[in-house]
Amino acid sequence: MTDPAMRLMPEEIVLGSGSSFRFGMRLLPAGRRQAIIAIYAFCRAVDDIVDGPLPHASKIAGVDAWQRELELAARGAARTPVGQDLTRAIVRFDLPLEEFALVIDGMRMDLSGMVAPDRATFDAYIRRVAGAVGILSMHVFGAWRGETSRRFALSLARALQMTNILRDVEEDAALGRLYLPADLLDDTGVPHDPVRVPGAPGLPEVRARLATEARAAFTEARREIPNHSRLRLSPALLMMGPYDRLLRRIEADPSRAPAHRGGIGKACDGIRCMVRPGRA
């Protein structure tokens, strides 16, 4: 198959996503902004294939096509606008190619079926679909400082992804997916069948316990903030703020998914986090 997104400019894919990540992109100088848009567009395009209505075989073919384009981009022979911008980003910011490969691996995990994963699978999934993007982003932001940046990126990515999982339990269940770890489900008597999870008596406890883990990950990320330039880290902090607020709402009422918060509210949360990143 040929994914229609392969014909689009990276900016078109990002504008169509509605993601709050766009706020952080605006803070970057033109070259860095173009690079992070290319990374996000690549991830968004592959994710849209996985989550879309196509037959399973077509989804596999679509992910395969993007993997081939990524390999071409690494060699400077990309055929798509996204791939060509990725080539420029890889060269200019010395981006680690293995992180792009991990993103593809994470999408293939979704295609193989994510239902009540064990802890090893849960951790591997988060490292791939979130951690890899965090590490690539830190390089593009100009914030990379070695191991402290790795700890920040992976901790923040873990916190964001777990918060996403907590928010989207019911939505994911409708797609036949259940990202909540099997050990928490078993401890609380929640079934492993996605259809039966919404409304299960033990679900609020599962949400509360995973929220505690997400809060710990946010705390770990905050410990690394002083080791970085606040200016370089500002796009990450602008994204951190709305997710911190979202997690607090889940912690306050784990019995249901929180209501949608508007773009202005998210922007305010992000700005607060930029000004006072140590506030939990």
For each residue, the residues with C-beta under 8 A, 3 or more apart:
1: 54 58 61 62 65
2: 6 65
3: 6 45 49 62 65 66
4: 7 8
5: 8 13 41 44 45 48 82
6: 2 3 45 65 66 69 79 80 82
7: 4 80 81
8: 4 5 12 13 41 81 82
9: 12 13 81 82
10: 13 14 34 37 38 40 41 42 81 82 85
11: 14 15 37 41
12: 8 9 15 16
13: 5 8 9 10 16 17 40 41 44 45 82
14: 10 11 17 19 22 25 37 40 41 44
15: 11 12 22
16: 12 13
17: 13 14 22 40 44
18:
19: 14 22 40 44
20: 23 239 242 263 266 270
21: 24 25 40 239
22: 14 15 17 19 25 26
23: 20 26 27 238 239 266 267 270
24: 21 27 28 234 235 236 238 239 270
25: 14 21 22 28 33 36 37 40 235
26: 22 23 33
27: 23 24 234 235 238
28: 24 25 32 33 36 140 141 235
29: 32 33
30: 33 34
31: 34 35 92
32: 28 29 35 36 93 140 141 142
33: 25 26 28 29 30 36 37
34: 10 30 31 37 38 85 88 89
35: 31 32 38 39 85 88 89 92 93 140
36: 25 28 32 33 39 40 89 137 140 141 235
37: 10 11 14 25 33 34 40 41 85
38: 10 34 35 41 42 82 85 86 88 89
39: 35 36 42 43 86 89 133 136 137 140
40: 10 13 14 17 19 21 25 36 37 43 44 133
41: 5 8 10 11 13 14 37 38 44 45 82 85
42: 10 38 39 45 46 66 70 82 83 86 100 103
43: 39 40 46 47 103 133
44: 5 13 14 17 19 40 41 47 48
45: 3 5 6 13 41 42 48 49 66 82
46: 42 43 49 50 62 63 66 103 104 107
47: 43 44 50 51 107
48: 5 44 45 51 52
49: 3 45 46 52 54 59 62 63 66 107
50: 46 47 59 63 107 110 111
51: 47 48 110 175
52: 48 49 59
53:
54: 1 49 58 59 62
55: 58 59
56: 59 60 111
57: 60 61
58: 1 54 55 61 62
59: 49 50 52 54 55 56 62 63 111
60: 56 57 63 64 111
61: 1 57 58 64 65
62: 1 3 46 49 54 58 59 65 66
63: 46 49 50 59 60 66 67 104 107 108 111
64: 60 61 67 68
65: 1 2 3 6 61 62 68 69
66: 3 6 42 45 46 49 62 63 69 70 104
67: 63 64 70 71 104
68: 64 65 71 72
69: 6 65 66 72 73 78 79 80 82 83
70: 42 66 67 73 74 83 86 100 101 104
71: 67 68 74 75
72: 68 69 75 77 78 79 83
73: 69 70 76 77 78 83 84 86 87 90
74: 70 71 87 90 97 100
75: 71 72
76: 73 87 91
77: 72 73
78: 69 72 73 82 83 84 86 87
79: 6 69 72 83
80: 6 7 69 83 84
81: 7 8 9 10 84 85
82: 5 6 8 9 10 13 38 41 42 45 69 78 85 86
83: 42 69 70 72 73 78 79 80 86 87
84: 73 78 80 81 87 88
85: 10 34 35 37 38 41 81 82 88 89
86: 38 39 42 70 73 78 82 83 89 90 100
87: 73 74 76 78 83 84 90 91
88: 34 35 38 84 85 91 92
89: 34 35 36 38 39 85 86 92 93 95 140
90: 73 74 86 87 93 94 95 97
91: 76 87 88 94
92: 31 35 88 89
93: 32 35 89 90 139 140
94: 90 91 139
95: 89 90 99 100 136 139 140
96: 99 135 136 139
97: 74 90 100 101
98: 101 102
99: 95 96 102 103 132 133 135 136
100: 42 70 74 86 95 97 103 104 132 136
101: 70 97 98 104 105
102: 98 99 105 106 127 128 131 132
103: 42 43 46 99 100 106 107 128 129 132 133
104: 46 63 66 67 70 100 101 107 108
105: 101 102 108 109 128
106: 102 103 109 110 125 127 128 129 132
107: 46 47 49 50 63 103 104 110 111 129
108: 63 104 105 111 112
109: 105 106 112 114 121 124 125 128 129
110: 50 51 106 107 113 114 129 177
111: 50 56 59 60 63 107 108
112: 108 109
113: 110 176 177
114: 109 110 117 121 125 177 178 179
115: 176 177 178 192 194
116: 178 180 181 182 185 192
117: 114 121 122 125 179 181 182
118: 121 122 181 182 183
119: 122 123 181 182 183
120: 123 124
121: 109 114 117 118 124 125
122: 117 118 119 125 126 179 181
123: 119 120 126 127
124: 109 120 121 127 128
125: 106 109 114 117 121 122 128 129 179
126: 122 123 129 130 131 157 158 161 162
127: 102 106 123 124 130 131 132 154
128: 102 103 105 106 109 124 125 131 132
129: 103 106 107 109 110 125 126 132 133 161
130: 126 127 133 134 157 158 160 161
131: 102 126 127 128 134 135 153 154 157 158
132: 99 100 102 103 106 127 128 129 135 136
133: 39 40 43 99 103 129 130 136 137 157
134: 130 131 137 138 153 154 156 157 236
135: 96 99 131 132 138 139 149 150 153 154
136: 39 95 96 99 100 132 133 139 140
137: 36 39 133 134 140 141 153 235 236
138: 134 135 141 143 144 149 152 153 236
139: 93 94 95 96 135 136 144
140: 28 32 35 36 39 89 93 95 136 137
141: 28 32 36 137 138 144 232 233 235 236
142: 32 229 232
143: 138 149 228 229 232 233 236
144: 138 139 141 149
145: 148 149 227 228
146: 149 150
147: 150 151
148: 145 151 152 224 227 228
149: 135 138 143 144 145 146 152 153 224 227 228
150: 135 146 147 153 154
151: 147 148 154 155 220 221 223 224
152: 138 148 149 155 156 221 224 225 227 228 233 236
153: 131 134 135 137 138 149 150 156 157
154: 127 131 134 135 150 151 157 158
155: 151 152 158 159 217 218 220 221 224
156: 134 152 153 159 160 217 218 221 236 240
157: 126 130 131 133 134 153 154 160 161
158: 126 130 131 154 155 161 162 214 217
159: 155 156 162 163 214 215 217 218 221 243 247
160: 130 156 157 163 164 239 240 243
161: 126 129 130 157 158 164 165
162: 126 158 159 165 166 210 211 213 214 217
163: 159 160 166 167 214 243 246 247 250
164: 160 161 167 168
165: 161 162 168 169 172 179 180 210
166: 162 163 169 207 210 211 214 247 250 254 257
167: 163 164 246 250 257 258
168: 164 165 171 172 257
169: 165 166 172 173 178 180 197 198 203 207 257
170: 173 174 198 257
171: 168 174 175 257
172: 165 168 169 175 177 178 179 194
173: 169 170 176 177 178 194 195 197 198
174: 170 171
175: 51 171 172 194
176: 113 115 173 194
177: 110 113 114 115 172 173 194
178: 114 115 116 169 172 173 185 192 193 194 197
179: 114 117 122 125 165 172
180: 116 165 169 184 185 190 197 206 210
181: 116 117 118 119 122 184 185 210
182: 116 117 118 119 185 186 192
183: 118 119 186 187
184: 180 181 187 188 190 206 209 210
185: 116 178 180 181 182 188 190 191 192 202 206
186: 182 183 189
187: 183 184
188: 184 185 202 203 205 206 209
189: 186 200 201 202
190: 180 184 185 197 200 202 203 206
191: 185 196 197 200
192: 115 116 178 182 185
193: 178 196 197
194: 115 172 173 175 176 177 178 197
195: 173
196: 191 193 200
197: 169 173 178 180 190 191 193 194 200 203
198: 169 170 173 203
199: 203
200: 189 190 191 196 197 203
201: 189
202: 185 188 189 190 205 206
203: 169 188 190 197 198 199 200 206 207 255
204: 207 208 254 255
205: 188 202 208 209 254
206: 180 184 185 188 190 202 203 209 210
207: 166 169 203 204 210 211 250 254 255
208: 204 205 211 212 251 254
209: 184 188 205 206 212 213
210: 162 165 166 180 181 184 206 207 213 214
211: 162 166 207 208 214 215 247 250 251 254
212: 208 209 215 216
213: 162 209 210 216 217
214: 158 159 162 163 166 210 211 217 218 247
215: 159 211 212 218 219 247 251 280
216: 212 213 219 220
217: 155 156 158 159 162 213 214 220 221
218: 155 156 159 214 215 221 222 240 244 247 280
219: 215 216 222 223 280
220: 151 155 216 217 223 224
221: 151 152 155 156 159 217 218 224 225 240
222: 218 219 225 277 278 280
223: 151 219 220
224: 148 149 151 152 155 220 221 227 228
225: 152 221 222 228 230 233 237 277 278
226:
227: 145 148 149 152 224
228: 143 145 148 149 152 224 225 232 233
229: 142 143 232 233
230: 225 233 234 237 274 277
231: 234
232: 141 142 143 228 229
233: 141 143 152 225 228 229 230 236 237 277
234: 24 27 230 231 237 238 274
235: 24 25 27 28 36 137 141 238 239
236: 24 134 137 138 141 143 152 156 233 239 240
237: 225 230 233 234 240 241 270 273 274 277
238: 23 24 27 234 235 241 270 271 273 274
239: 20 21 23 24 160 235 236 242 243 270
240: 156 160 218 221 236 237 243 244 270 273 277
241: 237 238 244 245 266 269 270 271 272 273 274
242: 20 239 245 246 261 265 266 269 270
243: 159 160 163 239 240 246 247
244: 218 240 241 247 248 269 273 280
245: 241 242 248 249 261 265 269
246: 163 167 242 243 249 250 258 261
247: 159 163 166 211 214 215 218 243 244 250 251
248: 244 245 251 252
249: 245 246 252 253 258
250: 163 166 167 207 211 246 247 253 254 257 258
251: 208 211 215 247 248 254
252: 248 249
253: 249 250 256 258
254: 166 204 205 207 208 211 250 251
255: 203 204 207
256: 253
257: 166 167 168 169 170 171 250
258: 167 246 249 250 253 261
259:
260:
261: 242 245 246 258 265 266 269
262: 265 266
263: 20 266 267
264: 267 268
265: 242 245 261 262 268 269
266: 20 23 241 242 261 262 263 269 270
267: 23 263 264 270 271
268: 264 265 271 272
269: 241 242 244 245 261 265 266 272 273
270: 20 23 24 237 238 239 240 241 242 266 267 273 274
271: 238 241 267 268 274 275
272: 241 268 269 275 276 279
273: 237 238 240 241 244 269 270 276 277 279
274: 230 234 237 238 241 270 271 277
275: 271 272
276: 272 273 279
277: 222 225 230 233 237 240 273 274
278: 222 225
279: 272 273 276
280: 215 218 219 222 244
